Amino acid sequence: MNMNIVPYEKSFYNIWNDFLKSAKNYHFFFHRDYLKYHEDRFCDHSLLIYNKSKLIALLPANIQNSTLYSHQGLTYGGLIIKDKMKIELMLEIFKTLKEFLISKNINKLIYKTMPYIHHKKPSSEDLYALFLNRATLIKREVSSVINLSESIKYSNGRKWSLKRAKNEQFIIKQSSDFKTFWAILEDILKKHHNSKPTHSLKEIEYLYSKFRDNIKLFLIDKDHVTIAGAVVYENPTVAHLQYVANSDKGRGIGALDVLIDHLIKNIYKDKKYFSFGTSSDDTKEGGINFGLIDQKERFGASAIVIDRYEWNLT
């Protein structure tokens, strides 16, 4: 094999995105327009990996001091690859990657993995390579997911809440009014969690302008007033709840339950998975907000894990 690694430059924009389109572990997160929105926060050091002049893998990444990170601005990461990837080739990629990084005085790689639910085809060659290279598992988060191809079993409490809420005259609509939703979201996060959304209103509006096929906003109104909403990120096999917000009025009458039920059973019934995301809270025992994860499990969600590895190159 004759491999070489090239750091990403803006002139590679089309080459990168064209490869991504046909990757078996595609995610729109990895598109260069998505990575662009927070380029001022991270020193991008993404890599293109070639074998005999043929592009065979991408690695979205940023660098900090002498450590390379699977891009810290993304939920998932790792090597982006195509159907023809073989174990032997992946092991050679890791060998070449190690040599390249050491030559650049980078002595550590923090590697995020992508959950299997996002794979268009099985794509865990990198996990085996991490194992053989003695990378250490340093973080594991629990994410809650519904398999939409199987019977969905809500808890009795969730069924009761939905039955009660059906007496309300809700209007559910798809919208582009992020300003209204963000006002509810920021108020709820500030009031109940003393936090704020990962994205600013300006950032989510930029991302929506670039990825209208992947980013959707759904609102639920009562008496012509928006009382709850959800931002959904769509990938080929997964509908993921990126943000949800329920006003105090909406909370009292089950508005968000009705909206999520509508998304699961109507809007995204033909997807393979419906993802609620993680319930991480490092301030709590076990690193989980058990109240939050319980709400997801009451919709019938089960656990998958999102792993992060540390590979000491020296």
C-alpha positions in Angstrom: 0.0 0.0 0.0 1.1 3.5 -0.7 -0.8 5.8 1.6 -0.5 9.5 2.3 -2.5 11.9 4.4 -3.3 15.5 3.5 -4.7 18.2 5.8 -7.9 19.7 4.7 -7.8 23.1 2.9 -10.7 25.1 1.5 -9.7 24.1 -2.1 -10.8 20.5 -1.1 -14.4 21.6 -0.3 -15.9 19.7 -3.3 -13.6 16.7 -2.9 -14.6 16.3 0.7 -18.3 16.7 0.3 -18.5 14.4 -2.8 -16.8 11.6 -0.9 -19.1 12.2 2.1 -22.2 11.7 -0.1 -21.5 8.1 -0.8 -20.0 7.1 2.6 -21.5 4.2 4.4 -21.4 6.1 7.7 -22.6 9.4 6.2 -23.9 12.2 8.5 -24.7 15.7 7.4 -22.7 16.8 10.5 -19.6 16.1 8.5 -20.4 18.4 5.5 -18.0 21.3 5.3 -20.9 23.8 5.5 -21.9 22.3 8.9 -18.3 22.4 10.2 -18.0 26.0 9.1 -20.6 27.4 11.5 -18.2 27.1 14.5 -14.8 27.4 12.7 -13.9 30.4 14.9 -14.0 28.2 18.0 -11.8 25.3 16.8 -8.6 25.0 15.0 -9.6 22.7 12.2 -7.2 19.9 11.4 -9.4 17.6 9.3 -7.6 15.0 7.3 -8.0 13.3 3.9 -6.5 9.8 3.6 -5.4 8.5 0.2 -4.2 5.1 -1.0 -2.3 5.2 -4.4 -3.8 8.6 -5.1 -7.4 7.4 -4.4 -9.3 9.0 -1.5 -10.3 6.3 0.9 -11.2 8.1 4.2 -11.9 11.4 5.8 -11.3 12.4 9.4 -13.1 15.5 10.7 -10.8 16.8 13.4 -9.4 19.8 15.3 -6.2 20.3 17.0 -5.3 21.7 20.5 -1.8 21.8 21.7 -0.3 18.3 20.8 -3.6 16.5 20.7 -5.8 15.8 17.7 -9.5 15.5 18.5 -12.3 13.9 16.5 -14.0 17.2 15.9 -15.0 18.7 19.3 -17.8 20.6 17.7 -19.6 17.5 16.6 -21.6 14.9 18.6 -20.1 12.0 16.7 -16.9 11.5 14.8 -14.3 9.0 13.6 -13.2 8.0 10.1 -15.7 8.4 7.3 -15.4 5.5 4.9 -17.1 3.8 1.9 -18.5 0.3 1.2 -15.2 -1.3 0.0 -13.4 -0.7 3.3 -11.7 -3.9 4.6 -10.3 -4.6 8.0 -6.7 -5.0 6.6 -7.1 -1.5 4.9 -8.4 0.0 8.1 -5.4 -1.3 10.1 -3.1 0.2 7.5 -4.9 3.5 7.8 -4.3 3.5 11.6 -0.6 2.6 11.0 -0.2 5.5 8.5 -2.2 7.9 10.7 0.0 7.2 13.7 3.2 7.8 11.7 1.7 11.0 10.2 0.6 12.4 13.5 3.9 11.6 15.3 5.7 13.4 12.4 3.6 16.5 13.2 4.5 16.3 16.9 1.0 15.2 17.8 1.2 12.5 20.5 -2.5 11.8 21.3 -5.7 11.2 19.4 -9.1 11.6 21.1 -11.4 9.5 18.9 -15.2 9.8 19.0 -17.2 6.9 17.5 -20.5 7.1 15.6 -23.4 4.9 17.0 -24.4 2.0 14.7 -27.9 3.4 14.2 -26.4 6.1 11.8 -24.6 3.5 9.7 -26.2 2.9 6.3 -24.2 -0.3 6.3 -22.2 -2.0 9.1 -19.2 0.3 9.7 -17.2 -0.7 12.8 -13.8 -1.4 11.2 -12.4 1.5 13.2 -13.5 0.0 16.5 -11.4 -3.1 15.8 -8.4 -1.0 14.8 -8.8 1.0 18.1 -8.7 -2.3 20.0 -5.6 -3.6 18.3 -3.9 -0.3 18.8 -4.7 -0.4 22.6 -6.7 2.8 22.5 -8.4 3.3 25.9 -12.1 3.9 26.4 -12.3 7.1 28.3 -16.0 8.1 28.0 -19.3 6.3 27.4 -22.6 8.2 27.2 -26.1 6.6 27.1 -28.4 7.7 24.3 -32.1 6.7 24.2 -33.5 5.3 20.9 -36.7 3.8 19.6 -36.5 1.1 16.9 -39.4 2.2 14.7 -39.5 -1.2 12.9 -40.7 -2.8 16.1 -43.9 -2.4 18.2 -43.6 0.8 20.3 -44.6 0.3 23.9 -45.3 3.5 25.9 -45.6 3.3 29.7 -49.0 3.4 31.3 -48.2 6.9 32.6 -47.3 8.1 29.1 -50.5 6.6 27.7 -52.6 8.4 30.3 -50.9 11.7 29.7 -51.6 11.5 25.9 -55.2 10.4 26.5 -55.7 13.5 28.7 -54.0 15.8 26.3 -56.2 14.8 23.4 -59.0 16.8 24.9 -56.9 19.9 24.1 -57.3 21.6 20.7 -53.7 21.6 19.6 -52.4 22.7 16.2 -49.2 21.0 15.1 -47.2 22.5 12.3 -43.8 22.5 10.6 -42.3 25.9 10.7 -39.2 28.0 10.0 -40.0 30.4 12.9 -36.9 29.6 14.9 -37.0 32.9 16.7 -40.3 32.0 18.4 -39.1 28.6 19.4 -35.7 29.8 20.6 -37.4 32.3 22.9 -39.2 29.4 24.6 -36.1 27.2 24.6 -33.8 29.8 26.1 -36.4 30.7 28.8 -36.9 27.1 29.8 -33.1 26.3 29.9 -32.3 29.4 31.9 -35.2 28.9 34.3 -34.8 25.2 35.0 -31.2 24.3 34.2 -29.3 27.7 34.3 -28.0 26.9 30.9 -28.4 27.9 27.2 -28.7 26.1 23.9 -25.5 24.8 22.2 -26.4 26.8 19.2 -27.3 30.5 19.1 -30.4 31.6 17.2 -28.1 33.0 14.5 -26.2 29.7 14.2 -29.3 27.5 14.0 -30.8 29.8 11.3 -27.5 29.6 9.4 -27.6 25.7 9.6 -31.2 25.6 8.6 -30.5 27.7 5.5 -27.8 25.2 4.5 -29.6 21.9 5.5 -33.3 22.4 5.0 -33.6 18.7 4.1 -32.0 17.6 7.4 -33.1 20.2 10.0 -36.8 20.5 10.7 -38.7 22.6 13.2 -42.1 21.5 14.5 -44.3 23.7 16.7 -47.5 23.1 18.7 -49.9 25.9 19.2 -53.0 26.4 21.4 -55.3 29.4 21.0 -52.9 30.8 18.3 -49.9 30.8 20.8 -46.9 28.5 20.4 -46.4 26.6 23.6 -44.0 23.8 22.7 -41.7 22.7 19.9 -38.9 20.4 18.7 -36.0 20.7 16.3 -35.3 17.4 14.6 -32.1 16.4 12.8 -32.7 13.9 10.0 -30.1 11.5 8.8 -30.9 8.6 6.3 -31.9 6.1 9.0 -32.5 8.3 12.0 -34.7 11.1 13.2 -33.0 12.7 16.2 -34.5 15.2 18.7 -31.9 17.9 18.8 -33.9 20.3 20.9 -37.2 20.2 22.6 -38.9 23.0 24.6 -42.2 23.0 26.6 -43.5 26.2 28.0 -45.0 26.3 31.5 -48.5 26.3 29.9 -47.5 23.5 27.6 -46.1 21.4 30.4 -49.4 21.6 32.3 -51.4 20.2 29.5 -49.1 17.6 27.9 -48.2 19.6 24.7 -44.8 18.2 24.2 -46.0 14.6 24.8 -48.5 15.1 22.0 -45.9 16.6 19.6 -43.4 13.8 20.2 -46.1 11.2 19.8 -47.0 12.8 16.4 -43.4 12.8 15.3 -42.9 9.1 16.2 -46.2 7.7 14.8 -46.8 10.0 11.8 -43.9 12.2 10.6 -41.1 9.7 11.1 -42.8 6.3 11.0 -40.8 5.3 8.0 -37.4 6.0 9.6 -35.6 3.1 11.2 -34.8 4.8 14.5 -36.1 7.7 16.5 -33.4 9.2 18.8 -33.9 11.2 22.0 -30.2 11.7 22.5 -28.1 11.5 25.6 -29.1 12.3 29.2 -25.6 13.0 30.5 -25.1 15.0 33.7 -21.6 14.7 35.2 -22.8 16.4 38.4 -25.0 13.4 39.2 -24.2 9.9 40.3 -23.6 7.6 37.4 -23.2 10.6 35.1 -26.9 10.4 34.1 -29.9 12.6 34.7 -32.2 9.8 35.7 -35.3 12.0 35.6 -34.6 13.0 32.0 -33.8 9.5 30.8 -36.9 8.1 32.5 -39.0 10.5 30.4 -37.5 9.0 27.3 -37.9 5.5 28.4 -41.6 6.1 29.1 -41.9 6.6 25.3 -40.4 3.1 24.8 -36.8 4.1 24.2 -33.9 1.8 24.9 -30.2 2.5 25.4 -27.3 2.6 23.0 -23.9 4.0 23.8 -21.6 6.7 22.4 -18.0 6.0 23.1 -14.8 8.1 23.1 -11.3 6.7 23.0 -7.9 8.0 23.8 -5.0 6.7 21.7 -1.6 7.6 23.0 0.7 7.5 20.0 4.0 7.5 21.8 
